Amino acid sequence: MSNARLLQALLLLGLAGGAVALRLVRSKPIADTTDDEVIQLTPAIRSHLQALRTETRDWDMGPDVEPVPARTLRRLDGAINDLIDDILAHTDSPLQAADVAGRLGVGLAALRKAPLAASDRAWGYMVEVWYVLGQRSATGYFTHEAEALPVGWGEPLPPGWTAPDQPRPVPALTTVR
């Protein structure tokens, strides 16, 4: 009888472990990046990223949105800057889309506890980094409607962009790619 109980306990433990594993897998977005998509960090891309890094970000959500605490905005700014710094620290060797998507995932984790309006604004800055790099595939992190995607691109346009090759004006940007 103890063997039956042991078998029963092992079976229940296995089922519980499987359920936990399945929940963990489903809770994380699955990146759709094309593993063979590669970009090269050029001086123009580095300049654009540096301009994004140094610009004063617009966190004004409008009069209808409750003000976001300054420390939350500093945390969001820090997450965006960390993402850009991480990419800028990369050598001039080819950069895989999957690597960039992983770095985006780390940055997006900082948005989880932020108020929705501030999170959406930070999301826009992060998807902008993806576009500045010229990545075409989907990261799996940004939700979007199929019709909101530019033809041939896997993510929605960042706020202020009119086309994948027409970014918003960034005040500190001295060169345009």
DRENPA-3360 file (N, C-alpha, C; in nm, 2 decimals, always signed):
BEGIN
1 = MSNARLLQ = +0.08/-0.12/+0.00/+0.00/+0.00/+0.00/+0.09/+0.13/+0.00 ~ +0.20/+0.12/+0.06/+0.29/+0.24/+0.07/+0.34/+0.27/-0.07 ~ +0.36/+0.16/-0.15/+0.41/+0.18/-0.29/+0.30/+0.26/-0.37 ~ +0.18/+0.22/-0.35/+0.07/+0.29/-0.42/+0.06/+0.43/-0.38 ~ +0.08/+0.46/-0.25/+0.08/+0.60/-0.21/+0.20/+0.68/-0.27 ~ +0.31/+0.62/-0.27/+0.43/+0.68/-0.32/+0.41/+0.71/-0.47 ~ +0.36/+0.61/-0.54/+0.33/+0.63/-0.69/+0.23/+0.75/-0.71 ~ +0.13/+0.75/-0.62/+0.03/+0.85/-0.63/+0.09/+0.99/-0.60;
9 = ALLLLGLA = +0.17/+1.00/-0.50/+0.24/+1.12/-0.47/+0.33/+1.17/-0.58 ~ +0.41/+1.08/-0.64/+0.49/+1.11/-0.75/+0.41/+1.16/-0.87 ~ +0.30/+1.10/-0.90/+0.22/+1.13/-1.01/+0.16/+1.27/-0.99 ~ +0.11/+1.30/-0.87/+0.06/+1.43/-0.84/+0.17/+1.54/-0.84 ~ +0.29/+1.51/-0.79/+0.40/+1.60/-0.80/+0.44/+1.63/-0.94 ~ +0.44/+1.53/-1.02/+0.47/+1.55/-1.17/+0.37/+1.63/-1.24 ~ +0.24/+1.61/-1.21/+0.13/+1.69/-1.27/+0.14/+1.84/-1.22 ~ +0.17/+1.86/-1.09/+0.18/+1.99/-1.04/+0.30/+2.06/-1.10;
17 = GGAVALRL = +0.41/+1.99/-1.12/+0.53/+2.05/-1.18/+0.51/+2.09/-1.32 ~ +0.43/+2.00/-1.39/+0.40/+2.03/-1.53/+0.31/+2.15/-1.55 ~ +0.21/+2.16/-1.45/+0.12/+2.28/-1.46/+0.20/+2.41/-1.43 ~ +0.29/+2.40/-1.34/+0.37/+2.52/-1.31/+0.46/+2.56/-1.43 ~ +0.52/+2.46/-1.49/+0.61/+2.48/-1.61/+0.53/+2.54/-1.72 ~ +0.41/+2.49/-1.74/+0.32/+2.54/-1.85/+0.28/+2.68/-1.82 ~ +0.25/+2.71/-1.70/+0.21/+2.85/-1.66/+0.33/+2.95/-1.69 ~ +0.45/+2.91/-1.65/+0.57/+2.99/-1.67/+0.59/+3.02/-1.82;
25 = VRSKPIAD = +0.58/+2.91/-1.90/+0.60/+2.93/-2.04/+0.50/+3.02/-2.10 ~ +0.37/+3.01/-2.06/+0.27/+3.09/-2.12/+0.27/+3.23/-2.07 ~ +0.33/+3.26/-1.95/+0.33/+3.39/-1.89/+0.43/+3.48/-1.96 ~ +0.53/+3.43/-2.03/+0.63/+3.51/-2.10/+0.59/+3.52/-2.24 ~ +0.60/+3.64/-2.30/+0.58/+3.65/-2.44/+0.69/+3.57/-2.52 ~ +0.65/+3.51/-2.63/+0.74/+3.43/-2.70/+0.79/+3.52/-2.82 ~ +0.92/+3.55/-2.82/+0.97/+3.63/-2.93/+0.96/+3.56/-3.06 ~ +0.92/+3.63/-3.16/+0.90/+3.58/-3.30/+1.02/+3.62/-3.39;
33 = TTDDEVIQ = +1.13/+3.67/-3.33/+1.23/+3.72/-3.41/+1.29/+3.61/-3.50 ~ +1.33/+3.66/-3.62/+1.40/+3.57/-3.71/+1.54/+3.55/-3.66 ~ +1.58/+3.43/-3.63/+1.71/+3.41/-3.58/+1.82/+3.45/-3.67 ~ +1.79/+3.45/-3.80/+1.90/+3.49/-3.89/+1.90/+3.64/-3.93 ~ +1.81/+3.71/-3.87/+1.81/+3.86/-3.90/+1.92/+3.92/-3.82 ~ +2.00/+3.99/-3.89/+2.12/+4.05/-3.83/+2.13/+4.20/-3.88 ~ +2.17/+4.28/-3.79/+2.20/+4.42/-3.82/+2.35/+4.45/-3.79 ~ +2.40/+4.56/-3.85/+2.53/+4.60/-3.82/+2.52/+4.74/-3.75;
41 = LTPAIRSH = +2.58/+4.76/-3.64/+2.57/+4.89/-3.57/+2.66/+4.99/-3.65 ~ +2.61/+5.09/-3.72/+2.68/+5.18/-3.79/+2.70/+5.31/-3.71 ~ +2.78/+5.40/-3.76/+2.79/+5.53/-3.69/+2.66/+5.61/-3.69 ~ +2.58/+5.60/-3.79/+2.45/+5.67/-3.80/+2.36/+5.61/-3.70 ~ +2.35/+5.47/-3.68/+2.26/+5.41/-3.59/+2.31/+5.45/-3.44 ~ +2.44/+5.44/-3.42/+2.49/+5.48/-3.29/+2.46/+5.62/-3.25 ~ +2.47/+5.71/-3.35/+2.44/+5.85/-3.33/+2.29/+5.87/-3.29 ~ +2.20/+5.80/-3.36/+2.06/+5.80/-3.34/+2.03/+5.75/-3.20;
49 = LQALRTET = +2.09/+5.64/-3.16/+2.06/+5.58/-3.03/+2.11/+5.67/-2.92 ~ +2.23/+5.73/-2.94/+2.28/+5.83/-2.85/+2.19/+5.95/-2.83 ~ +2.13/+5.99/-2.94/+2.04/+6.10/-2.93/+1.92/+6.07/-2.85 ~ +1.87/+5.94/-2.88/+1.75/+5.90/-2.80/+1.79/+5.89/-2.65 ~ +1.91/+5.85/-2.62/+1.96/+5.83/-2.49/+1.97/+5.97/-2.41 ~ +2.01/+6.07/-2.48/+2.03/+6.20/-2.42/+1.91/+6.29/-2.42 ~ +1.81/+6.26/-2.50/+1.70/+6.35/-2.51/+1.62/+6.35/-2.38 ~ +1.55/+6.47/-2.36/+1.46/+6.48/-2.24/+1.33/+6.42/-2.29;
57 = RDWDMGPD = +1.29/+6.31/-2.22/+1.17/+6.24/-2.27/+1.05/+6.31/-2.22 ~ +0.94/+6.31/-2.30/+0.82/+6.37/-2.27/+0.73/+6.28/-2.19 ~ +0.72/+6.30/-2.06/+0.63/+6.21/-1.98/+0.50/+6.28/-1.95 ~ +0.46/+6.39/-2.01/+0.34/+6.46/-1.99/+0.23/+6.38/-2.05 ~ +0.14/+6.32/-1.97/+0.03/+6.23/-2.02/-0.10/+6.31/-2.05 ~ -0.09/+6.43/-2.02/-0.21/+6.51/-2.04/-0.29/+6.54/-1.91 ~ -0.39/+6.63/-1.92/-0.46/+6.67/-1.80/-0.55/+6.56/-1.74 ~ -0.60/+6.47/-1.83/-0.69/+6.37/-1.78/-0.63/+6.25/-1.72;
65 = VEPVPART = -0.50/+6.25/-1.71/-0.42/+6.13/-1.66/-0.36/+6.17/-1.52 ~ -0.38/+6.09/-1.42/-0.32/+6.11/-1.29/-0.17/+6.12/-1.30 ~ -0.11/+6.22/-1.24/+0.04/+6.23/-1.25/+0.11/+6.11/-1.20 ~ +0.22/+6.08/-1.26/+0.30/+5.96/-1.23/+0.41/+6.00/-1.14 ~ +0.43/+5.93/-1.03/+0.54/+5.97/-0.93/+0.67/+5.98/-1.00 ~ +0.75/+6.08/-0.96/+0.88/+6.11/-1.02/+0.97/+5.99/-1.01 ~ +0.97/+5.91/-0.91/+1.06/+5.80/-0.90/+1.02/+5.69/-1.00 ~ +0.89/+5.68/-1.03/+0.85/+5.58/-1.13/+0.90/+5.63/-1.27;
73 = LRRLDGAI = +0.89/+5.76/-1.30/+0.94/+5.81/-1.42/+1.09/+5.79/-1.43 ~ +1.16/+5.81/-1.32/+1.31/+5.78/-1.32/+1.34/+5.64/-1.35 ~ +1.26/+5.55/-1.29/+1.28/+5.40/-1.32/+1.26/+5.37/-1.46 ~ +1.15/+5.43/-1.52/+1.12/+5.40/-1.66/+1.23/+5.46/-1.75 ~ +1.27/+5.58/-1.72/+1.39/+5.65/-1.79/+1.51/+5.56/-1.79 ~ +1.54/+5.51/-1.67/+1.65/+5.42/-1.64/+1.64/+5.29/-1.73 ~ +1.52/+5.23/-1.74/+1.51/+5.11/-1.81/+1.53/+5.14/-1.96 ~ +1.49/+5.25/-2.01/+1.51/+5.29/-2.15/+1.66/+5.31/-2.18;
81 = NDLIDDIL = +1.72/+5.39/-2.09/+1.86/+5.42/-2.10/+1.95/+5.29/-2.09 ~ +1.91/+5.20/-2.00/+1.98/+5.08/-1.98/+1.98/+4.99/-2.11 ~ +1.86/+4.99/-2.17/+1.85/+4.92/-2.30/+1.94/+4.98/-2.41 ~ +1.93/+5.11/-2.42/+2.02/+5.18/-2.52/+2.17/+5.16/-2.49 ~ +2.20/+5.18/-2.36/+2.34/+5.16/-2.32/+2.39/+5.02/-2.35 ~ +2.31/+4.92/-2.32/+2.34/+4.78/-2.35/+2.37/+4.76/-2.50 ~ +2.29/+4.82/-2.58/+2.31/+4.80/-2.73/+2.44/+4.88/-2.77 ~ +2.45/+5.00/-2.72/+2.57/+5.08/-2.76/+2.70/+5.02/-2.71;
89 = AHTDSPLQ = +2.69/+4.94/-2.60/+2.81/+4.88/-2.55/+2.86/+4.76/-2.64 ~ +2.77/+4.72/-2.73/+2.80/+4.61/-2.82/+2.91/+4.66/-2.92 ~ +3.00/+4.57/-2.96/+3.10/+4.61/-3.06/+3.04/+4.63/-3.19 ~ +3.12/+4.67/-3.29/+3.07/+4.69/-3.42/+3.05/+4.56/-3.50 ~ +3.05/+4.45/-3.43/+3.02/+4.32/-3.50/+2.87/+4.31/-3.52 ~ +2.83/+4.21/-3.61/+2.69/+4.20/-3.63/+2.61/+4.17/-3.50 ~ +2.49/+4.22/-3.50/+2.40/+4.20/-3.38/+2.27/+4.13/-3.43 ~ +2.25/+4.01/-3.36/+2.13/+3.93/-3.39/+2.00/+3.99/-3.34;
97 = AADVAGRL = +1.90/+3.98/-3.42/+1.77/+4.03/-3.37/+1.72/+3.96/-3.24 ~ +1.75/+3.83/-3.23/+1.71/+3.76/-3.11/+1.78/+3.81/-2.99 ~ +1.91/+3.86/-3.00/+1.98/+3.92/-2.89/+1.91/+4.05/-2.85 ~ +1.88/+4.13/-2.95/+1.81/+4.26/-2.92/+1.68/+4.24/-2.86 ~ +1.60/+4.14/-2.91/+1.47/+4.10/-2.85/+1.49/+4.06/-2.70 ~ +1.59/+3.99/-2.67/+1.61/+3.95/-2.53/+1.64/+4.07/-2.44 ~ +1.72/+4.17/-2.50/+1.75/+4.29/-2.42/+1.62/+4.37/-2.40 ~ +1.53/+4.37/-2.51/+1.41/+4.45/-2.50/+1.32/+4.38/-2.39;
105 = GVGLAALR = +1.32/+4.25/-2.38/+1.24/+4.18/-2.27/+1.28/+4.23/-2.14 ~ +1.41/+4.24/-2.11/+1.46/+4.29/-1.98/+1.41/+4.43/-1.96 ~ +1.42/+4.52/-2.06/+1.37/+4.65/-2.04/+1.22/+4.66/-2.02 ~ +1.15/+4.58/-2.09/+1.00/+4.58/-2.07/+0.96/+4.53/-1.93 ~ +1.04/+4.45/-1.87/+1.00/+4.40/-1.74/+0.99/+4.51/-1.64 ~ +1.06/+4.62/-1.66/+1.05/+4.74/-1.57/+0.92/+4.81/-1.59 ~ +0.85/+4.78/-1.69/+0.72/+4.85/-1.71/+0.60/+4.79/-1.64 ~ +0.62/+4.67/-1.59/+0.51/+4.59/-1.54/+0.43/+4.66/-1.43;
113 = KAPLAASD = +0.50/+4.73/-1.34/+0.43/+4.79/-1.23/+0.40/+4.94/-1.25 ~ +0.43/+4.99/-1.36/+0.41/+5.14/-1.39/+0.26/+5.16/-1.43 ~ +0.21/+5.28/-1.40/+0.08/+5.31/-1.45/+0.07/+5.30/-1.60 ~ -0.05/+5.26/-1.65/-0.07/+5.23/-1.79/-0.02/+5.34/-1.89 ~ -0.05/+5.46/-1.86/-0.01/+5.57/-1.95/+0.14/+5.58/-1.96 ~ +0.21/+5.58/-1.85/+0.35/+5.59/-1.85/+0.41/+5.46/-1.91 ~ +0.36/+5.35/-1.89/+0.40/+5.22/-1.94/+0.39/+5.23/-2.10 ~ +0.28/+5.28/-2.15/+0.26/+5.29/-2.29/+0.36/+5.39/-2.35;
121 = RAWGYMVE = +0.39/+5.50/-2.28/+0.49/+5.59/-2.33/+0.63/+5.53/-2.34 ~ +0.67/+5.46/-2.23/+0.80/+5.39/-2.23/+0.80/+5.28/-2.34 ~ +0.69/+5.21/-2.36/+0.68/+5.11/-2.46/+0.71/+5.17/-2.60 ~ +0.66/+5.29/-2.62/+0.69/+5.36/-2.75/+0.83/+5.39/-2.77 ~ +0.90/+5.43/-2.66/+1.05/+5.45/-2.67/+1.12/+5.33/-2.70 ~ +1.08/+5.22/-2.64/+1.15/+5.09/-2.66/+1.13/+5.03/-2.80 ~ +1.01/+5.04/-2.85/+0.99/+4.99/-2.99/+1.06/+5.08/-3.09 ~ +1.08/+5.21/-3.05/+1.16/+5.30/-3.13/+1.30/+5.25/-3.15;
129 = VWYVLGQR = +1.36/+5.20/-3.04/+1.50/+5.15/-3.05/+1.50/+5.03/-3.15 ~ +1.40/+4.95/-3.15/+1.39/+4.84/-3.24/+1.39/+4.89/-3.39 ~ +1.32/+4.99/-3.41/+1.31/+5.05/-3.55/+1.44/+5.12/-3.58 ~ +1.50/+5.19/-3.49/+1.63/+5.26/-3.52/+1.73/+5.16/-3.56 ~ +1.73/+5.04/-3.50/+1.83/+4.94/-3.54/+1.79/+4.88/-3.67 ~ +1.67/+4.91/-3.73/+1.64/+4.85/-3.86/+1.59/+4.71/-3.85 ~ +1.55/+4.66/-3.73/+1.50/+4.52/-3.73/+1.36/+4.52/-3.79 ~ +1.34/+4.42/-3.87/+1.21/+4.40/-3.94/+1.12/+4.30/-3.87;
137 = SATGYFTH = +1.17/+4.20/-3.81/+1.09/+4.09/-3.76/+1.01/+4.13/-3.63 ~ +0.92/+4.05/-3.59/+0.84/+4.08/-3.47/+0.92/+4.03/-3.34 ~ +0.91/+4.11/-3.24/+0.98/+4.07/-3.11/+0.90/+3.97/-3.03 ~ +0.77/+3.98/-3.05/+0.68/+3.90/-2.97/+0.64/+3.97/-2.84 ~ +0.69/+4.09/-2.82/+0.67/+4.17/-2.69/+0.56/+4.27/-2.71 ~ +0.55/+4.33/-2.83/+0.46/+4.44/-2.85/+0.33/+4.39/-2.91 ~ +0.22/+4.42/-2.84/+0.09/+4.38/-2.89/+0.04/+4.48/-3.00 ~ -0.02/+4.42/-3.10/-0.06/+4.51/-3.21/-0.17/+4.44/-3.30;
145 = EAEALPVG = -0.24/+4.52/-3.37/-0.33/+4.47/-3.47/-0.26/+4.45/-3.60 ~ -0.30/+4.35/-3.67/-0.23/+4.32/-3.80/-0.23/+4.43/-3.89 ~ -0.34/+4.51/-3.90/-0.35/+4.62/-3.99/-0.26/+4.74/-3.95 ~ -0.21/+4.74/-3.83/-0.13/+4.85/-3.78/+0.02/+4.83/-3.81 ~ +0.05/+4.72/-3.87/+0.19/+4.69/-3.91/+0.22/+4.74/-4.05 ~ +0.33/+4.81/-4.06/+0.38/+4.85/-4.19/+0.41/+4.73/-4.27 ~ +0.39/+4.73/-4.40/+0.42/+4.62/-4.49/+0.56/+4.58/-4.47 ~ +0.59/+4.45/-4.44/+0.72/+4.40/-4.43/+0.79/+4.42/-4.30;
153 = WGEPLPPG = +0.71/+4.47/-4.20/+0.77/+4.50/-4.07/+0.68/+4.43/-3.97 ~ +0.74/+4.37/-3.86/+0.67/+4.29/-3.76/+0.62/+4.37/-3.64 ~ +0.65/+4.50/-3.63/+0.60/+4.58/-3.51/+0.53/+4.70/-3.56 ~ +0.44/+4.75/-3.47/+0.37/+4.88/-3.51/+0.48/+4.99/-3.51 ~ +0.45/+5.10/-3.58/+0.54/+5.21/-3.58/+0.54/+5.28/-3.44 ~ +0.66/+5.32/-3.40/+0.67/+5.40/-3.28/+0.59/+5.53/-3.29 ~ +0.55/+5.58/-3.18/+0.48/+5.71/-3.18/+0.56/+5.82/-3.25 ~ +0.50/+5.89/-3.34/+0.57/+6.00/-3.41/+0.63/+5.96/-3.54;
161 = WTAPDQPR = +0.65/+5.84/-3.56/+0.71/+5.79/-3.69/+0.60/+5.79/-3.80 ~ +0.63/+5.83/-3.92/+0.53/+5.83/-4.03/+0.55/+5.71/-4.12 ~ +0.67/+5.65/-4.11/+0.70/+5.52/-4.19/+0.82/+5.46/-4.12 ~ +0.85/+5.33/-4.16/+0.97/+5.27/-4.09/+1.10/+5.34/-4.12 ~ +1.11/+5.41/-4.22/+1.23/+5.49/-4.25/+1.22/+5.64/-4.23 ~ +1.11/+5.68/-4.16/+1.09/+5.82/-4.13/+1.06/+5.84/-3.99 ~ +1.17/+5.85/-3.91/+1.15/+5.86/-3.76/+1.10/+6.00/-3.72 ~ +1.06/+6.01/-3.60/+1.02/+6.13/-3.54/+1.14/+6.22/-3.52;
169 = PVPALTTV = +1.13/+6.35/-3.52/+1.25/+6.44/-3.50/+1.29/+6.42/-3.35 ~ +1.42/+6.40/-3.34/+1.49/+6.39/-3.21/+1.58/+6.51/-3.19 ~ +1.55/+6.60/-3.10/+1.63/+6.72/-3.09/+1.78/+6.70/-3.09 ~ +1.83/+6.60/-3.02/+1.98/+6.59/-3.01/+2.04/+6.52/-3.13 ~ +1.96/+6.48/-3.22/+2.01/+6.40/-3.34/+2.08/+6.50/-3.44 ~ +2.20/+6.47/-3.46/+2.28/+6.56/-3.56/+2.29/+6.49/-3.69 ~ +2.28/+6.36/-3.70/+2.29/+6.29/-3.83/+2.16/+6.21/-3.85 ~ +2.12/+6.19/-3.97/+2.00/+6.11/-4.00/+2.05/+5.99/-4.08;
177 = R = +2.00/+5.88/-4.05/+2.04/+5.76/-4.12/+1.97/+5.75/-4.25;
% end
